[in-house]
Amino acid sequence: MDPTHPRQPGYGRAAEERTEAARRIPSAHVDTFARDRLPPPGQWPDLRLDLPELRYPDRLNCAAELLGGPAADRPAFRTAAGEVWTYGELRTRVDRVAHVLTRDLGVVPGNRVLLRGPTSPWLAACWLAVLKAGAVAVTVLAQQRPHELSTMCEIAQVRHALCDIRALDDLARAGIPGLRITAYGGDGLDDLLNRPVPGTPYPAVATAADDVALIAFTSGTTGRPKGCMHFHRDVLAVADTFSRHVLKPRADDVFAGSPPLGFTFGLGGLVVFPMRAGASALLLEQAGPRQLLPAIAEHRVSVLFTAPTAYRAMLDELGSYDLGSLRRCVSAGENLPEATWRAWYERTGLRLINGIGATELLHIFISAADQDIRPGTTGVPVPGWHARVQDENGEPVPDGTPGLLAVRGPVGCRYLADPRQEAYVRNGWNITGDTYVRESDGYFRYVARADDMIVSAGYNIAGPEVEEALLRHPDVVETAVVGRGDEARGQVVVAYAVLREGVRRDAEALRTFVRGELAPYKCPREIVFLDALPRTATGKLQRFRLRTDPTSTDADLTPP
């Protein structure tokens, strides 16, 4: 971070003071790649540390903080097979991995370490070990394909990877230059878990509170993923705001949910929040609606994190399982329809805790719980956060008027060397890309996405990224991808494609190709073939025509 960087318009005095203070904390990073690529100070959001619990010490290692509190014999992680890791066992295993990282693999503070595998205690332990060793965790989805993995590693300059042996193939096929891959879960002597290590505790690196702890990737409307950099203090801040003040977990809670740890929704709900409370989490490798209900009943889950799609899907099966242990159900990842909220409440007596979060802000910042819930709204700003609705010029709009949701709090957007920082942070506010209305009683109601992001079953899917994958097929001349409303999933991905002349129109073959390029959830549910895409006289693509008529044919979509 360059202390001589010129101040830019809209950089608030409070944020300036906090950024100046942060710069005086010497970094523990030997590899300064991440810190060197933080946005210039004038492009930072205003950071608000309004609550006493958000005033962290200058030296803070969030992994050590999360691991250090609970008694050694308390359960930390559970598996579907009935395995239970205590906090004492978790600390020992985290220290073993940290020793291997630094002694055998040569990882130094600040190095980026890719983590890949299904949701499991070992993936969580690897994440904690990376942070305890002062490195930067880059957790990706086990579903992501070689092309996606290669792009993220290029952006973050990743040179080390810890990968579940069952998810190794695509990572190896990515052919990432200079990447050293260490597998875990195998039988070989070079496996991460089979290497001899000292039996001594691993001393946590004394990272600065504002050292980068993780880079979480999100897809933007251009299709190229954006790396969101979050500090050690940020990891604790989301627990000390939403979890502490809205969720209010207890030490005897058992957390579970569907989002993988590669999503910050899952990282918070299944690792950070339970550990901050000294509770435990059931980590499910398969966590669809069909797996969640029996798991809740068998393992007496009390806190559930999943998307509205899953809550809707589970409604018809509720009577087959004992859900008496459930006391908190969190819904995020997409808008929660009021009808779904009411149906869940009628069947279970449980009030769904709706919320909106963003990878850029790490977790949920607007929500409400218990008697404060207003069905059909998202809620109110979480303690420690501020929100407003504004117009394109950054001026607040009257209550009841749709506008852009703007948020600020203890965590803010800091993209990794990405010019889109200026679009996301405007005048100190984080602009989430959502259209909202603030009601007269202070509650925020979702209207729609303000950009071309497709939100399907809780997954954010950038249409241009899917278009780029389709265009890598030799027979595709041009394509457009849009979201179409769907009762079960919110939206589904629909691709319109123009093929080379004379080529057979085979939608299944194209879908198979895309599944080899992208994670399955990004693949089009439907592919419509056209002779030409609808465009204006100046050649601009008319996406609205593709969105508005799902029964369109070549004849009425092709420009006159």
C-alpha positions in Angstrom: 0.0 0.0 0.0 1.5 3.3 -1.1 1.1 6.0 1.6 1.8 8.7 -1.0 -1.1 7.7 -3.2 -3.2 10.8 -4.0 -6.5 11.0 -2.2 -9.4 10.6 -4.5 -12.9 12.1 -4.4 -15.3 10.5 -2.0 -12.7 9.1 0.3 -14.2 9.7 3.7 -12.2 11.2 6.6 -13.1 8.3 8.9 -11.9 5.8 6.3 -8.7 7.8 5.8 -7.9 7.7 9.5 -8.5 4.0 9.7 -6.4 3.3 6.6 -3.6 5.4 7.8 -3.7 3.5 11.1 -3.7 0.2 9.3 -0.6 1.2 7.3 1.3 1.7 10.5 0.9 -2.0 11.4 3.9 -3.8 10.0 2.8 -6.8 7.9 3.9 -10.3 8.9 3.9 -11.3 5.2 7.2 -12.2 3.6 5.5 -12.5 0.3 3.8 -9.2 -0.1 1.9 -10.0 -3.3 -1.6 -9.5 -1.8 -0.9 -6.4 0.2 0.9 -4.8 -2.8 -2.3 -5.4 -4.9 -4.8 -3.9 -2.6 -6.8 -1.1 -4.2 -5.3 2.4 -3.7 -6.6 4.1 -0.5 -8.9 6.4 -2.3 -10.9 3.5 -3.7 -11.5 1.8 -0.4 -14.9 1.8 1.2 -15.5 3.6 4.5 -14.9 1.1 7.2 -17.1 1.4 10.3 -15.9 -0.1 13.6 -18.9 1.1 15.6 -19.1 -1.8 18.1 -16.6 -2.4 20.9 -16.1 -6.0 19.9 -14.9 -4.9 16.5 -11.8 -3.1 17.9 -9.3 -5.8 17.5 -5.6 -5.7 18.5 -3.0 -4.7 15.9 -1.7 -8.3 15.9 -4.3 -10.9 15.2 -4.3 -14.3 13.7 -7.9 -15.3 13.2 -7.1 -19.1 13.0 -5.4 -19.0 16.4 -8.3 -16.9 17.7 -10.9 -19.4 16.5 -9.0 -22.4 17.7 -7.9 -21.0 21.0 -11.1 -20.7 23.0 -13.1 -23.9 23.5 -12.1 -26.7 25.8 -10.1 -29.5 24.2 -12.8 -32.1 24.8 -15.6 -30.1 23.2 -16.8 -31.4 19.7 -15.7 -29.2 16.8 -16.5 -31.1 13.6 -18.7 -34.0 12.8 -19.2 -36.1 9.7 -22.2 -38.0 8.2 -20.4 -41.3 9.1 -20.5 -40.3 12.8 -16.9 -39.3 13.2 -16.3 -36.5 15.8 -13.3 -34.3 16.0 -12.8 -32.5 19.3 -11.3 -29.0 19.5 -8.2 -30.6 21.0 -7.9 -33.1 18.0 -8.6 -30.2 15.6 -5.8 -28.1 17.1 -3.3 -31.1 16.8 -4.3 -31.8 13.2 -4.1 -28.1 12.2 -0.7 -27.9 13.7 0.5 -31.0 11.8 -0.7 -29.5 8.5 1.0 -26.1 9.3 4.3 -27.9 10.1 4.1 -29.7 6.7 3.3 -26.4 4.9 6.2 -24.5 6.3 8.8 -27.2 6.8 8.3 -29.6 3.9 6.6 -27.4 1.3 8.4 -24.1 2.0 5.3 -22.0 2.4 6.1 -18.6 3.8 3.7 -15.9 5.2 1.8 -14.2 2.4 2.0 -17.2 -0.1 -1.3 -18.0 -1.6 -2.4 -21.6 -1.0 -5.2 -23.2 -3.1 -7.6 -25.5 -1.2 -9.8 -27.9 -3.1 -12.0 -30.7 -2.0 -15.5 -31.7 -0.8 -16.7 -30.2 2.5 -14.9 -32.1 5.2 -13.1 -31.6 8.5 -9.8 -32.0 6.7 -10.6 -29.2 4.3 -11.5 -27.0 7.2 -8.3 -28.0 9.0 -6.3 -27.1 6.0 -7.9 -23.7 5.8 -7.1 -23.1 9.5 -3.6 -24.3 9.0 -2.9 -22.0 6.0 -4.1 -19.0 8.0 -2.2 -20.0 11.2 1.0 -20.2 9.1 0.4 -16.7 7.9 -0.4 -17.7 4.3 -3.4 -16.7 2.3 -6.2 -19.3 1.7 -7.8 -19.5 -1.7 -10.6 -22.0 -1.3 -12.2 -23.1 -4.5 -15.1 -25.5 -5.3 -14.5 -29.2 -6.0 -16.8 -28.7 -9.0 -14.7 -26.1 -10.7 -13.1 -27.1 -14.0 -9.5 -26.8 -15.2 -10.1 -23.6 -17.2 -11.7 -21.9 -14.1 -8.9 -23.1 -11.8 -6.2 -21.9 -14.1 -7.8 -18.4 -14.3 -8.0 -18.1 -10.5 -4.5 -19.3 -10.0 -3.2 -16.8 -12.6 -5.0 -13.9 -11.0 -3.8 -14.8 -7.4 -0.4 -16.1 -8.5 -0.9 -19.3 -6.6 2.1 -21.7 -6.3 0.9 -24.1 -3.7 -2.2 -26.3 -3.5 -3.7 -28.7 -1.0 -6.2 -31.0 -2.7 -8.4 -33.8 -1.6 -7.2 -36.8 -3.6 -10.7 -37.4 -4.9 -10.7 -33.9 -6.5 -7.2 -34.1 -7.9 -7.8 -34.9 -11.6 -9.2 -31.5 -12.8 -6.5 -29.6 -10.8 -3.8 -31.7 -12.4 -5.3 -31.3 -15.9 -5.3 -27.5 -15.5 -1.6 -27.6 -16.1 -1.0 -24.5 -14.0 2.7 -23.4 -14.4 4.7 -23.6 -11.2 1.9 -25.0 -9.1 3.0 -27.5 -6.4 0.1 -29.8 -5.6 0.0 -31.8 -2.4 -2.8 -34.3 -2.0 -4.5 -35.4 1.2 -6.6 -38.4 2.0 -4.4 -40.9 0.1 -2.1 -43.8 1.0 1.2 -42.5 -0.3 4.1 -41.5 1.9 4.1 -38.0 0.3 0.4 -37.5 1.2 -0.1 -34.4 3.3 -1.5 -36.4 6.2 1.1 -39.2 6.1 4.3 -37.1 6.3 6.3 -37.2 9.6 6.0 -34.0 11.5 7.1 -32.7 14.9 4.7 -33.5 17.7 5.0 -30.0 19.0 2.4 -27.3 18.7 2.8 -24.9 15.8 3.2 -21.3 16.9 0.8 -19.1 15.0 2.4 -16.4 12.9 1.8 -13.0 14.4 -0.1 -11.6 11.5 -1.3 -8.0 11.4 -5.0 -7.6 11.8 -5.0 -6.1 8.3 -2.9 -8.8 6.7 -4.8 -10.6 3.9 -6.1 -13.9 5.3 -8.1 -15.2 2.3 -8.9 -14.4 -1.3 -12.5 -15.4 -2.3 -13.4 -15.5 -5.9 -16.7 -14.2 -7.3 -17.8 -13.9 -10.9 -18.6 -10.5 -12.3 -20.7 -9.5 -15.2 -17.7 -9.5 -17.5 -17.2 -13.2 -16.7 -13.7 -12.9 -15.4 -13.6 -13.8 -11.7 -12.8 -11.2 -9.2 -10.6 -11.9 -6.2 -12.0 -10.4 -3.0 -9.3 -9.9 -0.4 -10.3 -10.2 3.3 -8.2 -9.5 6.4 -7.8 -11.5 9.5 -9.9 -9.0 11.4 -12.7 -9.4 8.7 -13.1 -13.1 9.4 -13.9 -12.3 13.1 -15.9 -9.2 12.2 -18.6 -11.2 10.4 -18.9 -13.5 13.4 -19.0 -10.6 15.8 -21.8 -8.9 13.8 -24.3 -11.2 12.1 -23.6 -14.3 14.1 -23.3 -12.7 17.5 -26.2 -10.2 17.2 -28.7 -11.9 14.9 -28.0 -15.6 14.8 -27.0 -15.7 18.5 -25.5 -19.2 18.6 -24.9 -21.3 21.7 -22.0 -23.5 22.6 -24.2 -26.6 22.4 -25.4 -25.9 18.8 -24.7 -28.2 15.9 -24.4 -26.3 12.6 -25.0 -27.8 9.2 -25.9 -26.6 5.7 -25.5 -26.9 2.0 -23.0 -24.2 0.9 -19.5 -25.5 0.3 -16.5 -23.9 2.0 -15.5 -22.3 -1.3 -18.4 -19.9 -0.8 -18.1 -17.4 2.0 -21.7 -18.2 2.9 -20.5 -21.7 3.8 -17.2 -20.7 5.3 -19.0 -18.4 7.8 -21.9 -20.7 8.5 -20.0 -24.0 8.8 -16.6 -23.0 10.2 -16.2 -19.4 11.4 -19.6 -19.0 13.2 -19.6 -22.3 15.1 -16.0 -22.0 16.1 -16.4 -18.5 17.3 -19.2 -19.7 19.6 -17.3 -22.9 20.7 -20.0 -24.9 18.9 -19.7 -27.8 16.5 -20.5 -28.3 12.8 -21.7 -31.3 10.8 -19.7 -31.1 7.5 -21.5 -32.9 4.8 -19.9 -33.9 1.5 -23.3 -34.3 0.0 -25.7 -31.6 1.2 -28.6 -31.3 -1.1 -32.2 -31.2 0.2 -32.4 -35.1 0.1 -29.3 -35.3 2.4 -30.1 -32.4 4.7 -33.3 -33.7 6.2 -32.1 -37.1 7.4 -28.8 -35.5 8.5 -30.7 -33.0 10.7 -32.7 -35.8 12.3 -29.8 -38.2 12.8 -27.2 -35.7 14.1 -29.7 -33.4 16.0 -28.7 -30.3 14.0 -29.9 -27.0 15.6 -28.6 -24.4 13.1 -29.1 -24.7 9.4 -27.7 -22.7 6.5 -29.0 -23.1 3.0 -30.7 -21.3 0.1 -34.5 -20.7 -0.4 -34.4 -23.3 -3.2 -33.5 -26.0 -0.7 -36.1 -24.9 1.8 -38.8 -25.1 -0.9 -37.5 -28.5 -2.0 -37.6 -29.9 1.6 -41.2 -28.8 2.3 -42.8 -32.0 0.9 -40.6 -34.3 2.9 -40.7 -32.6 6.3 -43.2 -35.1 7.7 -40.8 -38.0 7.3 -38.2 -36.7 9.7 -37.8 -35.5 13.3 -36.7 -31.9 13.0 -37.3 -31.1 16.7 -33.6 -30.2 17.2 -33.7 -27.3 14.8 -34.0 -23.8 16.3 -32.3 -21.5 13.7 -32.7 -21.6 9.9 -30.8 -19.1 7.9 -31.7 -18.4 4.2 -29.4 -16.5 1.9 -27.8 -16.8 -1.6 -30.9 -15.6 -3.4 -34.1 -13.8 -2.6 -36.4 -15.6 -0.1 -40.0 -15.4 -1.4 -42.6 -14.6 1.2 -44.6 -17.7 0.2 -41.6 -19.9 1.0 -41.1 -18.2 4.4 -44.8 -18.7 5.3 -44.9 -22.3 4.1 -41.8 -23.2 6.2 -43.2 -21.5 9.2 -46.6 -23.2 8.9 -44.9 -26.7 8.6 -42.2 -26.3 11.2 -43.0 -23.3 13.5 -39.6 -22.0 12.7 -39.0 -18.4 11.4 -36.5 -18.4 8.6 -33.8 -15.8 9.1 -33.5 -14.2 5.7 -30.3 -12.3 4.8 -28.3 -10.8 2.1 -24.6 -11.0 1.9 -21.9 -10.7 -0.7 -18.5 -12.3 -1.3 -17.1 -8.7 -1.4 -18.4 -8.2 2.1 -17.7 -11.7 3.3 -21.1 -12.5 4.8 -24.6 -11.3 5.7 -25.1 -7.6 6.4 -28.9 -7.1 6.3 -31.1 -9.6 8.2 -33.6 -10.0 11.1 -34.5 -12.8 13.5 -37.3 -13.9 15.7 -40.0 -11.3 16.3 -38.1 -8.7 14.3 -38.7 -10.7 11.1 -41.0 -9.1 8.5 -41.9 -11.8 5.9 -41.3 -10.6 2.4 -38.4 -8.3 3.4 -34.7 -9.1 3.9 -34.6 -7.2 7.2 -32.6 -4.3 8.6 -28.9 -3.6 8.8 -27.1 -6.0 11.0 -25.6 -4.3 14.1 -22.2 -2.8 13.0 -23.5 -2.3 9.4 -25.2 0.6 7.7 -27.3 0.5 4.5 -29.2 2.9 2.3 -30.9 2.9 -1.1 -29.5 5.4 -3.6 -29.8 6.5 -7.2 -27.1 6.2 -9.9 -25.6 9.5 -8.8 -25.1 8.3 -5.2 -28.0 10.3 -3.8 -30.3 8.6 -1.3 -33.8 8.0 -2.6 -37.0 8.4 -0.6 -38.4 5.4 1.3 -40.6 3.3 -1.0 -38.5 4.2 -4.1 -36.4 1.5 -5.8 -32.7 2.2 -6.1 -29.3 0.7 -5.7 -28.4 -1.0 -2.4 -25.4 0.7 -0.8 -23.7 -0.8 2.3 -20.8 -0.1 4.6 -19.5 -1.6 7.8 -16.5 -3.3 9.4 -15.7 -5.2 6.1 -15.6 -3.8 2.6 -14.8 -4.7 -1.0 -11.1 -4.8 -1.8 -10.6 -6.5 -5.2 -7.2 -8.0 -6.1 -5.7 -5.6 -8.7 -9.1 -5.2 -10.5 -10.3 -2.0 -12.2 -13.9 -3.0 -11.2 -13.1 -1.8 -7.7 -14.2 1.7 -8.7 -17.6 0.5 -9.8 -18.3 -1.5 -6.7 -17.1 1.2 -4.2 -18.5 4.6 -4.8 -18.1 7.5 -2.4 -17.2 5.1 0.4 -20.2 2.8 -0.1 -20.2 -0.7 -1.3 -22.7 -1.0 -4.2 -23.9 -4.6 -4.2 -25.6 -4.6 -7.6 -29.0 -5.2 -6.1 -32.1 -3.1 -6.5 -33.9 -2.6 -3.2 -36.6 -0.5 -1.6 -36.3 0.8 1.9 -39.7 0.7 3.6 -40.9 3.5 5.9 -40.3 1.2 8.9 -36.6 0.8 8.0 -36.9 -2.7 6.5 -35.2 -3.4 3.2 -37.1 -5.2 0.5 -35.4 -6.9 -2.5 -36.6 -6.0 -6.0 -34.1 -7.5 -8.4 -30.5 -7.8 -9.5 -29.3 -4.6 -11.0 -26.9 -6.2 -13.5 -26.9 -9.3 -15.7 -26.0 -11.7 -12.9 -28.1 -14.9 -12.9 -29.0 -16.1 -9.5 -30.0 -19.8 -9.7 -30.6 -21.9 -6.6 -28.4 -19.6 -4.5 -25.5 -19.6 -7.0 -24.4 -16.4 -8.7 -23.7 -17.1 -12.3 -22.2 -14.5 -14.7 -23.9 -14.9 -18.1 -20.7 -13.7 -20.0 -18.6 -16.4 -18.3 -21.0 -19.1 -19.7 -20.9 -17.3 -23.1 -17.2 -17.5 -23.1 -17.3 -21.2 -22.4 -19.8 -21.8 -25.2 -17.6 -19.7 -27.6 -14.7 -22.0 -27.0 -16.7 -24.7 -28.9 -15.5 -24.6 -32.5 -19.0 -24.7 -33.9 -20.4 -21.8 -31.9 -20.3 -18.5 -33.8 -22.0 -16.3 -31.3 -24.1 -16.7 -28.1 -26.0 -14.9 -25.5 -26.8 -16.3 -22.0 -29.7 -14.9 -19.9 -31.6 -15.9 -16.7 -35.2 -17.0 -17.0 -37.6 -17.0 -14.1 -38.1 -20.4 -12.6 -40.4 -21.3 -9.7 -38.2 -23.9 -8.1 -34.7 -22.3 -8.6 -35.5 -18.6 -8.9 -33.8 -18.4 -12.3 -32.3 -20.9 -14.7 -29.5 -20.4 -17.2 -30.7 -20.2 -20.8 -28.3 -20.0 -23.7 -29.0 -18.8 -27.2 -26.5 -19.9 -29.8 -25.7 -19.3 -33.4 -23.7 -22.2 -35.0 -21.5 -22.4 -38.1 -23.5 -23.0 -41.3 -24.3 -26.6 -41.9 -23.6 -27.8 -38.4 -26.1 -30.1 -36.7 -27.9 -28.4 -33.8 -27.2 -30.7 -30.9 -28.0 -29.1 -27.6 -26.9 -32.1 -25.5 -23.5 -32.1 -27.1 -23.1 -28.4 -26.3 -24.2 -29.0 -22.7 -21.6 -31.8 -22.4 -18.9 -29.5 -23.7 -19.8 -26.7 -21.2 -19.8 -29.2 -18.4 -16.2 -29.9 -19.2 -15.4 -26.1 -19.1 -17.4 -24.9 -16.1 -18.9 -26.1 -12.8 -22.1 -28.0 -13.4 -24.3 -25.4 -11.8 -23.3 -22.8 -14.4 -24.3 -25.0 -17.4 -27.4 -23.9 -19.3 -30.6 -25.7 -18.5 -31.8 -24.9 -22.0 -30.0 -24.1 -25.3 -32.0 -22.4 -28.0 -30.5 -22.3 -31.5 -31.0 -19.2 -33.6 -30.0 -18.0 -37.1 -28.9 -14.7 -35.6 -29.1 -13.0 -32.3 -31.5 -10.0 -32.0 -29.5 -6.7 -32.3 -30.2 -3.0 -32.7 -29.4 -1.2 -35.9 -26.1 -0.3 -34.4 -25.3 -4.0 -33.6 -26.0 -3.9 -29.8 -27.4 -7.2 -28.5 -31.0 -6.9 -27.3 -30.9 -9.1 -24.3 -34.3 -8.0 -23.1 -35.9 -9.8 -26.1 -34.2 -13.0 -25.0 -35.4 -12.6 -21.4 -39.0 -11.6 -22.0 -40.4 -14.4 -24.2 -39.4 -17.9 -23.2 -41.4 -19.3 -26.2 -39.5 -17.3 -28.7 -38.6 -18.9 -32.0 -36.0 -18.1 -34.6 -38.6 -16.2 -36.6 -39.5 -13.7 -33.9 -36.0 -13.4 -32.4 -34.1 -12.8 -35.6 -33.9 -9.1 -36.4 -35.9 -7.9 -39.4 
